[in-house]
Amino acid sequence: MMQAGGGQAGPQTPAKGKQQGAQAEAEAAEEDEEDEQDGFLEDQGEDEYEEGEEGFEGEEDEEGGEGDDYAASFLEPDDAPREVATGDTSWGESVLRATQEVLQQPGLQGLELYLFRCLPSSRKVDIRLDKMSDVYGSPSIDDIEKFQRALFAALDRELGPEAAGEISFEVSSPGAERQVAVPDELHRFGCLPLKVEYRAPDGKEVSSVLLLDSLDEAAGSSAWRLANVRANATVKGRALSKRQLAALVTIPLADITRVRIHVDF
């Protein structure tokens, strides 16, 4: 019996060994496949990084190593603050002087310099003009073209055609969502919906689209109402109630961190 049992057990042992061996092979193959996939992802990441490096180096070669400067200034967001910076360069001072002279010309009165930034490494200038008579402060295309033509002529006289030709500049408006100086420009833009960022009494940072109701600079206080814009709607497609629109929010000027014009897209 034992022999018979042993004889029966004898064939079962190799079968079990085969099953275990097949299972081990399958697990090993699965591990190899995972390793290959992991290795492919790692290689792919390295390839992407190397390609990114090559692309960046190519941009530097093409632009003369000034890609970062260009992106930092000419692609500045709409809410760039007021600034005048010549980059401590003599040519920047010359362009600024020519810009200020041009803005005094009869056909360009009403335009003010909002931003002037020189990029010394690339000899580029970012110029943004503020039109005082426009509700948004945006000069027209005609205004910008007149300014550019006058500035080209002024730079030719100031620096000479050859030196002036080495300087490029971009002229634009302050941007649709420009920053609003507090409190200086609140009265000017108070009729527009403004995105107001401020600290609430509990210390939390709050951002709301508001309309200026009143301003008391001496007391350092301002009062606001909710603007009837889509950004304030609690339910999509439903206008604010009269009660919501009538509610006043009092904000100390010292607690306002930033104000921008709101564009209700």
C-alpha positions in Angstrom: 0.0 0.0 0.0 2.7 2.3 0.8 4.4 1.5 -2.4 1.2 1.9 -4.3 0.6 5.1 -2.5 4.2 6.0 -3.1 3.8 5.1 -6.7 0.7 7.3 -7.0 2.5 10.1 -5.2 5.4 9.8 -7.5 3.7 11.1 -10.6 2.0 13.9 -8.6 5.2 15.4 -7.4 6.6 16.2 -10.8 3.2 17.6 -11.8 3.2 19.9 -8.8 6.8 20.8 -9.6 5.8 21.7 -13.1 2.9 23.9 -11.9 5.2 25.7 -9.5 7.8 26.0 -12.2 5.3 27.4 -14.6 4.0 29.8 -12.0 7.6 30.9 -11.2 8.3 31.4 -14.8 5.2 33.5 -15.3 6.0 35.6 -12.3 9.6 36.1 -13.5 8.3 37.0 -17.0 5.8 39.5 -15.4 8.7 41.0 -13.3 10.8 41.3 -16.4 8.0 43.0 -18.3 7.5 45.5 -15.4 11.2 46.1 -15.3 11.3 46.7 -19.0 8.3 49.1 -18.7 10.0 50.9 -15.8 13.2 51.1 -17.7 11.3 52.5 -20.8 9.6 55.2 -18.7 12.9 56.2 -17.2 14.6 56.3 -20.5 11.7 58.3 -22.0 12.0 60.8 -19.2 15.7 61.2 -19.8 15.1 61.6 -23.5 12.5 64.3 -22.9 14.8 66.1 -20.5 17.7 66.0 -23.0 15.4 67.2 -25.8 14.2 70.0 -23.7 17.8 71.0 -22.9 18.7 70.9 -26.6 15.6 73.0 -27.5 16.5 75.6 -24.8 20.1 75.8 -26.0 18.8 76.2 -29.5 16.6 79.1 -28.5 19.6 80.7 -26.7 21.7 80.4 -29.8 18.9 81.8 -32.0 18.2 84.7 -29.7 21.7 85.3 -28.5 21.2 84.0 -25.0 18.3 86.4 -24.2 15.3 84.0 -24.0 14.9 84.4 -20.3 15.0 88.2 -20.4 12.5 88.3 -23.3 10.0 86.0 -21.5 10.4 87.8 -18.3 9.4 91.2 -19.7 7.7 91.1 -23.1 5.4 88.2 -22.0 4.6 89.9 -18.7 1.0 89.4 -17.6 -1.6 92.1 -18.0 -1.4 93.2 -14.4 2.3 94.3 -14.5 2.7 97.2 -12.1 3.9 100.7 -13.0 7.6 100.8 -13.5 10.4 102.8 -15.1 13.7 100.9 -15.4 16.5 101.8 -17.8 18.6 98.9 -16.8 21.4 101.3 -15.8 22.3 101.7 -19.5 23.1 104.9 -21.3 21.1 103.8 -24.3 18.1 103.1 -22.0 18.4 106.6 -20.6 18.4 108.0 -24.2 15.3 106.0 -25.1 13.5 107.1 -22.0 14.4 110.7 -22.7 13.1 110.4 -26.3 9.9 108.7 -25.0 9.2 111.5 -22.6 9.8 114.1 -25.3 7.5 112.3 -27.8 4.7 112.2 -25.2 4.8 116.0 -25.0 4.0 116.4 -28.7 0.5 117.9 -29.5 -0.8 114.8 -31.3 0.1 112.5 -28.4 -1.1 114.6 -25.4 -3.3 112.6 -23.1 -1.0 109.6 -23.2 1.2 108.8 -20.2 4.0 106.4 -19.6 2.7 103.5 -17.6 5.7 101.1 -17.9 9.2 101.4 -19.3 11.6 98.5 -19.0 14.9 98.0 -20.7 16.4 94.6 -21.2 20.2 95.3 -21.3 21.3 91.9 -22.7 19.0 92.1 -25.7 18.7 95.9 -26.2 14.9 95.6 -26.1 12.4 98.0 -24.5 9.0 97.2 -23.2 6.8 100.4 -23.3 3.2 100.5 -22.1 1.1 103.7 -22.5 -1.8 104.8 -20.4 -4.6 106.9 -22.1 -6.1 109.1 -19.5 -9.3 109.8 -21.4 -10.2 106.1 -22.0 -12.3 104.4 -19.4 -9.9 101.4 -19.3 -6.8 103.5 -19.9 -6.2 101.8 -23.3 -4.7 103.8 -26.2 -6.0 103.1 -29.6 -4.1 101.4 -32.4 -3.8 104.8 -34.0 -2.3 106.3 -30.8 0.3 103.5 -30.7 1.3 103.8 -34.3 1.7 107.6 -34.0 3.8 107.1 -30.9 6.0 104.5 -32.6 6.6 106.7 -35.7 7.5 109.7 -33.5 9.8 107.6 -31.3 11.6 106.2 -34.3 12.3 109.7 -35.5 13.4 110.9 -32.1 15.8 108.0 -31.6 17.4 108.7 -35.0 18.0 112.2 -33.9 19.2 111.2 -30.4 21.4 108.2 -31.2 21.9 108.3 -35.0 20.2 105.8 -37.4 22.8 103.0 -36.9 22.7 103.0 -33.1 18.9 103.5 -33.1 18.5 100.5 -35.4 20.1 98.2 -32.8 17.3 98.9 -30.3 13.9 97.2 -30.6 10.9 98.1 -28.6 7.3 96.9 -28.1 4.5 99.4 -27.4 1.2 98.3 -25.9 -1.5 99.3 -23.4 -1.2 98.5 -19.7 -3.4 95.5 -20.3 -7.1 94.6 -20.0 -6.7 93.5 -16.4 -4.3 96.2 -15.4 -3.4 96.9 -11.8 -5.1 99.8 -10.1 -3.1 101.9 -7.7 -4.6 102.2 -4.2 -5.9 104.7 -3.4 -4.6 107.0 -6.2 -6.6 105.4 -9.1 -9.7 104.2 -7.3 -11.8 107.2 -8.2 -10.6 106.9 -11.8 -11.6 103.3 -12.2 -14.2 103.0 -9.5 -17.0 102.9 -12.0 -15.7 99.6 -13.4 -15.9 96.1 -11.8 -12.7 95.7 -9.9 -11.1 92.5 -8.6 -10.2 93.4 -5.0 -7.8 91.2 -3.0 -7.8 92.1 0.7 -7.5 90.7 4.2 -10.8 90.0 6.0 -11.1 90.8 9.7 -10.4 87.2 10.5 -7.1 87.4 8.7 -8.1 85.4 5.7 -7.2 86.5 2.2 -10.4 87.3 0.2 -10.8 88.1 -3.5 -14.1 89.6 -4.8 -15.3 91.5 -7.8 -16.6 94.8 -6.4 -17.8 98.3 -7.4 -16.4 101.2 -5.4 -19.2 102.9 -3.4 -17.2 105.5 -1.4 -13.6 106.3 -0.6 -12.3 108.2 2.5 -8.6 108.6 2.0 -8.2 110.7 5.2 -9.8 107.9 7.3 -8.1 105.2 5.3 -11.4 103.5 4.5 -13.3 102.3 1.5 -16.8 100.9 1.0 -17.8 98.5 -1.8 -20.7 96.7 -3.3 -20.8 93.4 -5.2 -20.5 93.9 -8.9 -23.3 92.3 -11.0 -21.0 90.0 -13.0 -20.9 86.3 -13.8 -17.9 85.8 -11.5 -20.0 86.7 -8.5 -23.0 84.6 -9.5 -23.8 81.9 -6.9 -25.8 80.0 -9.4 -24.8 79.8 -13.0 -26.9 82.0 -15.3 -28.7 83.6 -12.3 -28.2 87.3 -11.6 -27.5 88.6 -8.1 -30.5 89.6 -6.0 -31.2 93.2 -5.1 -30.3 92.5 -1.5 -26.9 91.1 -2.5 -26.2 94.1 -4.8 -27.2 96.5 -2.0 -25.0 95.0 0.7 -22.0 97.2 1.6 -18.5 95.8 2.4 -16.2 98.2 4.3 -12.5 97.5 3.7 -9.6 99.5 5.3 -7.3 100.7 2.6 -4.4 99.2 4.6 -6.0 95.7 4.2 -6.2 95.9 0.4 -3.3 94.0 -1.1 -4.1 94.3 -4.8 -6.8 95.7 -7.2 -7.2 94.9 -10.8 -9.7 95.8 -13.5 -12.1 92.8 -13.9 -13.0 91.6 -17.4 -16.1 89.4 -17.4 -15.3 86.9 -20.1 
